[in-house]
Amino acid sequence: VQLQASGGGLVQAGGSLRLSCAASGIALRNNNEGWYRQAPGEQRVWVAKITSGGATIYEDSVKGRFTISRDNNKNTVYLHMNNLKPEDTAVYYCRILNTNYWGQGTLVTVSS
């Protein structure tokens, strides 16, 4: 099983990015997936979740700004991030929940 995260970069506050997490060796549609982030000097925290049935849940600070989605045909999970803030700066990781399968992380930097 491999998860390949991509899409990070440098963006100004108020901007948008879309992160991707492409999976191989496992069907994402049969699992629950999540996005986490780890800011410098802080612990990794959960940000968003999508269930196998397509239900989504968000951490309070990103509600209304971030959207998690999944393309079953591409076996890829996305995190659409709008109205980015400097405090969103972190390395973002995808994960198949309740497993030790993690993507390698992609850096998002939001400048003020």
N, CA, C and O atoms as a GROMACS GRO file, in nm:
protein
  448
    1VAL      N    1   0.086  -0.119   0.000
    1VAL     CA    2   0.000   0.000   0.000
    1VAL      C    3   0.089   0.124   0.000
    1VAL      O    4   0.184   0.134   0.078
    2GLN      N    5   0.056   0.216  -0.089
    2GLN     CA    6   0.127   0.344  -0.092
    2GLN      C    7   0.028   0.458  -0.106
    2GLN      O    8  -0.071   0.448  -0.180
    3LEU      N    9   0.055   0.566  -0.035
    3LEU     CA   10  -0.022   0.690  -0.047
    3LEU      C   11   0.074   0.799  -0.091
    3LEU      O   12   0.175   0.823  -0.026
    4GLN      N   13   0.041   0.865  -0.200
    4GLN     CA   14   0.127   0.969  -0.255
    4GLN      C   15   0.055   1.103  -0.244
    4GLN      O   16  -0.041   1.130  -0.317
    5ALA      N   17   0.102   1.186  -0.152
    5ALA     CA   18   0.041   1.318  -0.133
    5ALA      C   19   0.113   1.422  -0.217
    5ALA      O   20   0.234   1.416  -0.238
    6SER      N   21   0.034   1.517  -0.266
    6SER     CA   22   0.091   1.625  -0.347
    6SER      C   23   0.000   1.746  -0.342
    6SER      O   24  -0.111   1.740  -0.288
    7GLY      N   25   0.048   1.857  -0.398
    7GLY     CA   26  -0.035   1.976  -0.411
    7GLY      C   27  -0.001   2.090  -0.318
    7GLY      O   28  -0.058   2.198  -0.330
    8GLY      N   29   0.091   2.069  -0.226
    8GLY     CA   30   0.128   2.176  -0.137
    8GLY      C   31   0.205   2.286  -0.208
    8GLY      O   32   0.245   2.270  -0.324
    9GLY      N   33   0.226   2.396  -0.138
    9GLY     CA   34   0.300   2.506  -0.196
    9GLY      C   35   0.288   2.630  -0.113
    9GLY      O   36   0.238   2.628   0.000
   10LEU      N   37   0.334   2.740  -0.170
   10LEU     CA   38   0.329   2.870  -0.104
   10LEU      C   39   0.212   2.950  -0.162
   10LEU      O   40   0.199   2.963  -0.283
   11VAL      N   41   0.129   3.002  -0.073
   11VAL     CA   42   0.012   3.079  -0.117
   11VAL      C   43  -0.008   3.196  -0.022
   11VAL      O   44   0.027   3.188   0.095
   12GLN      N   45  -0.065   3.303  -0.072
   12GLN     CA   46  -0.095   3.418   0.012
   12GLN      C   47  -0.223   3.393   0.091
   12GLN      O   48  -0.308   3.315   0.050
   13ALA      N   49  -0.233   3.459   0.203
   13ALA     CA   50  -0.355   3.449   0.283
   13ALA      C   51  -0.476   3.484   0.198
   13ALA      O   52  -0.474   3.578   0.119
   14GLY      N   53  -0.581   3.405   0.214
   14GLY     CA   54  -0.701   3.422   0.134
   14GLY      C   55  -0.702   3.337   0.009
   14GLY      O   56  -0.805   3.328  -0.059
   15GLY      N   57  -0.591   3.276  -0.023
   15GLY     CA   58  -0.580   3.194  -0.142
   15GLY      C   59  -0.631   3.053  -0.122
   15GLY      O   60  -0.683   3.018  -0.016
   16SER      N   61  -0.614   2.971  -0.225
   16SER     CA   62  -0.665   2.834  -0.225
   16SER      C   63  -0.558   2.737  -0.273
   16SER      O   64  -0.469   2.773  -0.350
   17LEU      N   65  -0.570   2.615  -0.227
   17LEU     CA   66  -0.488   2.504  -0.274
   17LEU      C   67  -0.573   2.378  -0.274
   17LEU      O   68  -0.670   2.369  -0.200
   18ARG      N   69  -0.535   2.283  -0.356
   18ARG     CA   70  -0.598   2.151  -0.353
   18ARG      C   71  -0.490   2.046  -0.333
   18ARG      O   72  -0.398   2.033  -0.415
   19LEU      N   73  -0.501   1.974  -0.225
   19LEU     CA   74  -0.410   1.863  -0.199
   19LEU      C   75  -0.469   1.734  -0.253
   19LEU      O   76  -0.590   1.714  -0.250
   20SER      N   77  -0.382   1.647  -0.301
   20SER     CA   78  -0.423   1.517  -0.353
   20SER      C   79  -0.350   1.406  -0.278
   20SER      O   80  -0.237   1.424  -0.233
   21CYS      N   81  -0.416   1.294  -0.266
   21CYS     CA   82  -0.357   1.176  -0.203
   21CYS      C   83  -0.397   1.056  -0.288
   21CYS      O   84  -0.509   1.006  -0.276
   22ALA      N   85  -0.306   1.012  -0.372
   22ALA     CA   86  -0.332   0.901  -0.462
   22ALA      C   87  -0.288   0.770  -0.398
   22ALA      O   88  -0.176   0.760  -0.347
   23ALA      N   89  -0.375   0.672  -0.400
   23ALA     CA   90  -0.346   0.544  -0.336
   23ALA      C   91  -0.319   0.435  -0.438
   23ALA      O   92  -0.374   0.435  -0.548
   24SER      N   93  -0.234   0.343  -0.399
   24SER     CA   94  -0.212   0.221  -0.476
   24SER      C   95  -0.205   0.104  -0.379
   24SER      O   96  -0.157   0.118  -0.266
   25GLY      N   97  -0.255  -0.010  -0.424
   25GLY     CA   98  -0.252  -0.128  -0.341
   25GLY      C   99  -0.369  -0.143  -0.247
   25GLY      O  100  -0.376  -0.239  -0.171
   26ILE      N  101  -0.461  -0.048  -0.252
   26ILE     CA  102  -0.579  -0.052  -0.166
   26ILE      C  103  -0.687   0.033  -0.230
   26ILE      O  104  -0.659   0.133  -0.295
   27ALA      N  105  -0.812  -0.008  -0.210
   27ALA     CA  106  -0.924   0.069  -0.265
   27ALA      C  107  -0.974   0.166  -0.159
   27ALA      O  108  -1.028   0.125  -0.056
   28LEU      N  109  -0.956   0.294  -0.186
   28LEU     CA  110  -0.998   0.394  -0.088
   28LEU      C  111  -1.148   0.390  -0.063
   28LEU      O  112  -1.193   0.422   0.047
   29ARG      N  113  -1.227   0.350  -0.163
   29ARG     CA  114  -1.372   0.352  -0.149
   29ARG      C  115  -1.421   0.260  -0.038
   29ARG      O  116  -1.532   0.277   0.013
   30ASN      N  117  -1.338   0.163   0.000
   30ASN     CA  118  -1.378   0.068   0.104
   30ASN      C  119  -1.330   0.107   0.243
   30ASN      O  120  -1.349   0.033   0.340
   31ASN      N  121  -1.270   0.224   0.250
   31ASN     CA  122  -1.210   0.268   0.376
   31ASN      C  123  -1.250   0.411   0.410
   31ASN      O  124  -1.309   0.482   0.328
   32ASN      N  125  -1.217   0.450   0.532
   32ASN     CA  126  -1.231   0.589   0.573
   32ASN      C  127  -1.094   0.655   0.563
   32ASN      O  128  -0.993   0.595   0.601
   33GLU      N  129  -1.089   0.777   0.513
   33GLU     CA  130  -0.962   0.846   0.499
   33GLU      C  131  -0.966   0.980   0.573
   33GLU      O  132  -1.072   1.038   0.597
   34GLY      N  133  -0.848   1.026   0.608
   34GLY     CA  134  -0.840   1.153   0.677
   34GLY      C  135  -0.719   1.233   0.633
   34GLY      O  136  -0.621   1.180   0.580
   35TRP      N  137  -0.729   1.361   0.656
   35TRP     CA  138  -0.616   1.452   0.641
   35TRP      C  139  -0.577   1.503   0.779
   35TRP      O  140  -0.662   1.536   0.861
   36TYR      N  141  -0.448   1.509   0.802
   36TYR     CA  142  -0.392   1.562   0.925
   36TYR      C  143  -0.292   1.671   0.888
   36TYR      O  144  -0.251   1.683   0.773
   37ARG      N  145  -0.255   1.752   0.988
   37ARG     CA  146  -0.149   1.849   0.962
   37ARG      C  147  -0.061   1.864   1.086
   37ARG      O  148  -0.104   1.841   1.199
   38GLN      N  149   0.062   1.903   1.060
   38GLN     CA  150   0.158   1.922   1.167
   38GLN      C  151   0.230   2.053   1.143
   38GLN      O  152   0.309   2.067   1.049
   39ALA      N  153   0.202   2.150   1.229
   39ALA     CA  154   0.268   2.279   1.220
   39ALA      C  155   0.406   2.269   1.287
   39ALA      O  156   0.427   2.179   1.369
   40PRO      N  157   0.497   2.358   1.255
   40PRO     CA  158   0.631   2.354   1.314
   40PRO      C  159   0.625   2.357   1.466
   40PRO      O  160   0.563   2.445   1.526
   41GLY      N  161   0.691   2.260   1.528
   41GLY     CA  162   0.698   2.256   1.672
   41GLY      C  163   0.574   2.205   1.742
   41GLY      O  164   0.565   2.208   1.864
   42GLU      N  165   0.478   2.159   1.664
   42GLU     CA  166   0.353   2.111   1.723
   42GLU      C  167   0.327   1.966   1.686
   42GLU      O  168   0.393   1.908   1.600
   43GLN      N  169   0.228   1.907   1.753
   43GLN     CA  170   0.193   1.769   1.724
   43GLN      C  171   0.104   1.762   1.599
   43GLN      O  172   0.041   1.860   1.560
   44ARG      N  173   0.103   1.647   1.539
   44ARG     CA  174   0.016   1.622   1.425
   44ARG      C  175  -0.128   1.615   1.474
   44ARG      O  176  -0.158   1.547   1.572
   45VAL      N  177  -0.217   1.684   1.405
   45VAL     CA  178  -0.357   1.687   1.445
   45VAL      C  179  -0.446   1.653   1.326
   45VAL      O  180  -0.411   1.675   1.210
   46TRP      N  181  -0.562   1.600   1.358
   46TRP     CA  182  -0.659   1.563   1.255
   46TRP      C  183  -0.729   1.688   1.202
   46TRP      O  184  -0.755   1.782   1.278
   47VAL      N  185  -0.760   1.689   1.072
   47VAL     CA  186  -0.823   1.804   1.009
   47VAL      C  187  -0.958   1.769   0.949
   47VAL      O  188  -1.055   1.841   0.968
   48ALA      N  189  -0.964   1.657   0.876
   48ALA     CA  190  -1.086   1.623   0.806
   48ALA      C  191  -1.092   1.473   0.783
   48ALA      O  192  -0.989   1.405   0.781
   49LYS      N  193  -1.215   1.423   0.766
   49LYS     CA  194  -1.238   1.280   0.748
   49LYS      C  195  -1.346   1.259   0.644
   49LYS      O  196  -1.441   1.336   0.636
   50ILE      N  197  -1.330   1.155   0.565
   50ILE     CA  198  -1.436   1.112   0.475
   50ILE      C  199  -1.454   0.962   0.495
   50ILE      O  200  -1.358   0.886   0.497
   51THR      N  201  -1.579   0.921   0.511
   51THR     CA  202  -1.607   0.780   0.534
   51THR      C  203  -1.620   0.706   0.402
   51THR      O  204  -1.624   0.767   0.295
   52SER      N  205  -1.626   0.574   0.410
   52SER     CA  206  -1.643   0.494   0.290
   52SER      C  207  -1.775   0.527   0.222
   52SER      O  208  -1.790   0.513   0.101
   53GLY      N  209  -1.871   0.572   0.301
   53GLY     CA  210  -2.001   0.610   0.245
   53GLY      C  211  -2.007   0.751   0.194
   53GLY      O  212  -2.108   0.792   0.137
   54GLY      N  213  -1.900   0.827   0.214
   54GLY     CA  214  -1.895   0.964   0.162
   54GLY      C  215  -1.929   1.072   0.262
   54GLY      O  216  -1.928   1.190   0.227
   55ALA      N  217  -1.958   1.035   0.386
   55ALA     CA  218  -1.985   1.137   0.487
   55ALA      C  219  -1.855   1.208   0.523
   55ALA      O  220  -1.748   1.148   0.524
   56THR      N  221  -1.866   1.337   0.554
   56THR     CA  222  -1.747   1.415   0.585
   56THR      C  223  -1.759   1.483   0.722
   56THR      O  224  -1.869   1.520   0.765
   57ILE      N  225  -1.648   1.498   0.786
   57ILE     CA  226  -1.640   1.562   0.919
   57ILE      C  227  -1.516   1.648   0.920
   57ILE      O  228  -1.414   1.613   0.861
   58TYR      N  229  -1.525   1.764   0.989
   58TYR     CA  230  -1.414   1.860   0.988
   58TYR      C  231  -1.382   1.908   1.129
   58TYR      O  232  -1.469   1.919   1.216
   59GLU      N  233  -1.256   1.937   1.148
   59GLU     CA  234  -1.213   2.005   1.270
   59GLU      C  235  -1.267   2.148   1.264
   59GLU      O  236  -1.278   2.206   1.157
   60ASP      N  237  -1.300   2.202   1.380
   60ASP     CA  238  -1.374   2.329   1.384
   60ASP      C  239  -1.303   2.443   1.310
   60ASP      O  240  -1.369   2.524   1.245
   61SER      N  241  -1.172   2.450   1.319
   61SER     CA  242  -1.102   2.566   1.263
   61SER      C  243  -1.103   2.568   1.110
   61SER      O  244  -1.073   2.671   1.050
   62VAL      N  245  -1.137   2.457   1.048
   62VAL     CA  246  -1.137   2.453   0.901
   62VAL      C  247  -1.277   2.440   0.843
   62VAL      O  248  -1.294   2.442   0.721
   63LYS      N  249  -1.377   2.427   0.928
   63LYS     CA  250  -1.514   2.415   0.878
   63LYS      C  251  -1.551   2.536   0.794
   63LYS      O  252  -1.525   2.651   0.831
   64GLY      N  253  -1.613   2.510   0.680
   64GLY     CA  254  -1.653   2.618   0.591
   64GLY      C  255  -1.543   2.665   0.498
   64GLY      O  256  -1.569   2.740   0.404
   65ARG      N  257  -1.421   2.622   0.523
   65ARG     CA  258  -1.308   2.662   0.436
   65ARG      C  259  -1.246   2.543   0.363
   65ARG      O  260  -1.202   2.557   0.249
   66PHE      N  261  -1.242   2.428   0.427
   66PHE     CA  262  -1.182   2.308   0.368
   66PHE      C  263  -1.292   2.209   0.329
   66PHE      O  264  -1.395   2.200   0.395
   67THR      N  265  -1.267   2.136   0.222
   67THR     CA  266  -1.359   2.031   0.178
   67THR      C  267  -1.279   1.906   0.143
   67THR      O  268  -1.187   1.912   0.061
   68ILE      N  269  -1.314   1.796   0.204
   68ILE     CA  270  -1.251   1.669   0.170
   68ILE      C  271  -1.342   1.596   0.072
   68ILE      O  272  -1.464   1.596   0.086
   69SER      N  273  -1.281   1.533  -0.026
   69SER     CA  274  -1.359   1.459  -0.125
   69SER      C  275  -1.276   1.340  -0.173
   69SER      O  276  -1.157   1.329  -0.145
   70ARG      N  277  -1.343   1.252  -0.246
   70ARG     CA  278  -1.276   1.133  -0.296
   70ARG      C  279  -1.326   1.101  -0.436
   70ARG      O  280  -1.446   1.107  -0.463
   71ASP      N  281  -1.233   1.068  -0.524
   71ASP     CA  282  -1.266   1.021  -0.658
   71ASP      C  283  -1.236   0.872  -0.662
   71ASP      O  284  -1.120   0.831  -0.669
   72ASN      N  285  -1.340   0.791  -0.656
   72ASN     CA  286  -1.319   0.646  -0.650
   72ASN      C  287  -1.256   0.593  -0.778
   72ASN      O  288  -1.180   0.496  -0.773
   73ASN      N  289  -1.285   0.654  -0.890
   73ASN     CA  290  -1.228   0.606  -1.018
   73ASN      C  291  -1.077   0.630  -1.021
   73ASN      O  292  -1.002   0.550  -1.077
   74LYS      N  293  -1.034   0.741  -0.961
   74LYS     CA  294  -0.891   0.773  -0.958
   74LYS      C  295  -0.823   0.722  -0.831
   74LYS      O  296  -0.702   0.732  -0.816
   75ASN      N  297  -0.904   0.666  -0.740
   75ASN     CA  298  -0.852   0.615  -0.613
   75ASN      C  299  -0.770   0.723  -0.542
   75ASN      O  300  -0.658   0.699  -0.496
   76THR      N  301  -0.828   0.840  -0.535
   76THR     CA  302  -0.759   0.957  -0.483
   76THR      C  303  -0.851   1.035  -0.389
   76THR      O  304  -0.970   1.051  -0.416
   77VAL      N  305  -0.795   1.082  -0.280
   77VAL     CA  306  -0.866   1.169  -0.187
   77VAL      C  307  -0.808   1.309  -0.201
   77VAL      O  308  -0.688   1.326  -0.222
   78TYR      N  309  -0.894   1.409  -0.190
   78TYR     CA  310  -0.852   1.547  -0.206
   78TYR      C  311  -0.886   1.627  -0.080
   78TYR      O  312  -0.975   1.592  -0.002
   79LEU      N  313  -0.811   1.734  -0.062
   79LEU     CA  314  -0.846   1.834   0.038
   79LEU      C  315  -0.841   1.970  -0.031
   79LEU      O  316  -0.735   2.022  -0.065
   80HIS      N  317  -0.960   2.026  -0.052
   80HIS     CA  318  -0.972   2.157  -0.113
   80HIS      C  319  -0.968   2.259  -0.001
   80HIS      O  320  -1.049   2.254   0.092
   81MET      N  321  -0.875   2.351  -0.010
   81MET     CA  322  -0.856   2.449   0.097
   81MET      C  323  -0.876   2.590   0.042
   81MET      O  324  -0.804   2.634  -0.047
   82ASN      N  325  -0.975   2.658   0.095
   82ASN     CA  326  -1.006   2.794   0.053
   82ASN      C  327  -0.984   2.891   0.169
   82ASN      O  328  -0.978   2.850   0.285
   83ASN      N  329  -0.974   3.018   0.136
   83ASN     CA  330  -0.956   3.123   0.237
   83ASN      C  331  -0.847   3.085   0.337
   83ASN      O  332  -0.867   3.090   0.458
   84LEU      N  333  -0.733   3.047   0.284
   84LEU     CA  334  -0.624   3.002   0.369
   84LEU      C  335  -0.573   3.113   0.458
   84LEU      O  336  -0.570   3.230   0.420
   85LYS      N  337  -0.532   3.074   0.578
   85LYS     CA  338  -0.480   3.166   0.677
   85LYS      C  339  -0.337   3.127   0.714
   85LYS      O  340  -0.299   3.011   0.698
   86PRO      N  341  -0.258   3.221   0.763
   86PRO     CA  342  -0.120   3.186   0.802
   86PRO      C  343  -0.114   3.070   0.902
   86PRO      O  344  -0.020   2.992   0.901
   87GLU      N  345  -0.215   3.060   0.987
   87GLU     CA  346  -0.215   2.951   1.086
   87GLU      C  347  -0.245   2.814   1.024
   87GLU      O  348  -0.239   2.713   1.093
   88ASP      N  349  -0.277   2.811   0.895
   88ASP     CA  350  -0.293   2.684   0.825
   88ASP      C  351  -0.158   2.629   0.778
   88ASP      O  352  -0.152   2.517   0.726
   89THR      N  353  -0.052   2.705   0.794
   89THR     CA  354   0.080   2.660   0.754
   89THR      C  355   0.119   2.534   0.830
   89THR      O  356   0.119   2.532   0.952
   90ALA      N  357   0.152   2.429   0.755
   90ALA     CA  358   0.184   2.300   0.816
   90ALA      C  359   0.221   2.202   0.706
   90ALA      O  360   0.204   2.228   0.587
   91VAL      N  361   0.273   2.088   0.749
   91VAL     CA  362   0.285   1.974   0.660
   91VAL      C  363   0.156   1.894   0.672
   91VAL      O  364   0.113   1.860   0.782
   92TYR      N  365   0.096   1.866   0.559
   92TYR     CA  366  -0.032   1.796   0.555
   92TYR      C  367  -0.009   1.651   0.514
   92TYR      O  368   0.065   1.622   0.420
   93TYR      N  369  -0.074   1.561   0.587
   93TYR     CA  370  -0.061   1.418   0.565
   93TYR      C  371  -0.198   1.355   0.541
   93TYR      O  372  -0.296   1.391   0.606
   94CYS      N  373  -0.203   1.263   0.448
   94CYS     CA  374  -0.324   1.182   0.433
   94CYS      C  375  -0.301   1.049   0.502
   94CYS      O  376  -0.188   1.004   0.522
   95ARG      N  377  -0.411   0.988   0.538
   95ARG     CA  378  -0.402   0.862   0.611
   95ARG      C  379  -0.526   0.779   0.582
   95ARG      O  380  -0.635   0.834   0.566
   96ILE      N  381  -0.511   0.649   0.575
   96ILE     CA  382  -0.624   0.558   0.577
   96ILE      C  383  -0.650   0.532   0.724
   96ILE      O  384  -0.567   0.472   0.793
   97LEU      N  385  -0.764   0.575   0.772
   97LEU     CA  386  -0.793   0.572   0.914
   97LEU      C  387  -0.794   0.430   0.968
   97LEU      O  388  -0.830   0.335   0.899
   98ASN      N  389  -0.755   0.419   1.094
   98ASN     CA  390  -0.747   0.290   1.164
   98ASN      C  391  -0.644   0.197   1.101
   98ASN      O  392  -0.652   0.075   1.116
   99THR      N  393  -0.547   0.256   1.032
   99THR     CA  394  -0.433   0.181   0.980
   99THR      C  395  -0.307   0.265   1.003
   99THR      O  396  -0.314   0.379   1.048
  100ASN      N  397  -0.195   0.206   0.972
  100ASN     CA  398  -0.069   0.280   0.977
  100ASN      C  399  -0.026   0.328   0.839
  100ASN      O  400   0.092   0.357   0.817
  101TYR      N  401  -0.120   0.337   0.746
  101TYR     CA  402  -0.089   0.382   0.612
  101TYR      C  403  -0.102   0.535   0.606
  101TYR      O  404  -0.211   0.590   0.620
  102TRP      N  405   0.011   0.600   0.586
  102TRP     CA  406   0.018   0.745   0.578
  102TRP      C  407   0.086   0.787   0.448
  102TRP      O  408   0.175   0.717   0.398
  103GLY      N  409   0.044   0.900   0.395
  103GLY     CA  410   0.119   0.961   0.288
  103GLY      C  411   0.243   1.028   0.343
  103GLY      O  412   0.261   1.036   0.465
  104GLN      N  413   0.329   1.074   0.254
  104GLN     CA  414   0.458   1.125   0.297
  104GLN      C  415   0.454   1.270   0.344
  104GLN      O  416   0.552   1.320   0.398
  105GLY      N  417   0.343   1.337   0.325
  105GLY     CA  418   0.333   1.475   0.368
  105GLY      C  419   0.362   1.573   0.257
  105GLY      O  420   0.450   1.550   0.174
  106THR      N  421   0.288   1.682   0.256
  106THR     CA  422   0.310   1.788   0.159
  106THR      C  423   0.300   1.921   0.233
  106THR      O  424   0.207   1.943   0.311
  107LEU      N  425   0.395   2.010   0.209
  107LEU     CA  426   0.406   2.135   0.286
  107LEU      C  427   0.317   2.243   0.227
  107LEU      O  428   0.321   2.272   0.108
  108VAL      N  429   0.238   2.303   0.314
  108VAL     CA  430   0.156   2.419   0.279
  108VAL      C  431   0.206   2.538   0.360
  108VAL      O  432   0.212   2.532   0.483
  109THR      N  433   0.242   2.643   0.291
  109THR     CA  434   0.288   2.765   0.356
  109THR      C  435   0.198   2.880   0.313
  109THR      O  436   0.182   2.907   0.194
  110VAL      N  437   0.138   2.947   0.412
  110VAL     CA  438   0.048   3.058   0.384
  110VAL      C  439   0.113   3.186   0.436
  110VAL      O  440   0.138   3.201   0.556
  111SER      N  441   0.138   3.277   0.346
  111SER     CA  442   0.201   3.403   0.385
  111SER      C  443   0.096   3.509   0.414
  111SER      O  444  -0.011   3.510   0.354
  112SER      N  445   0.128   3.598   0.505
  112SER     CA  446   0.032   3.702   0.543
  112SER      C  447   0.047   3.826   0.458
  112SER      O  448  -0.026   3.923   0.476
   0.00000   0.00000   0.00000
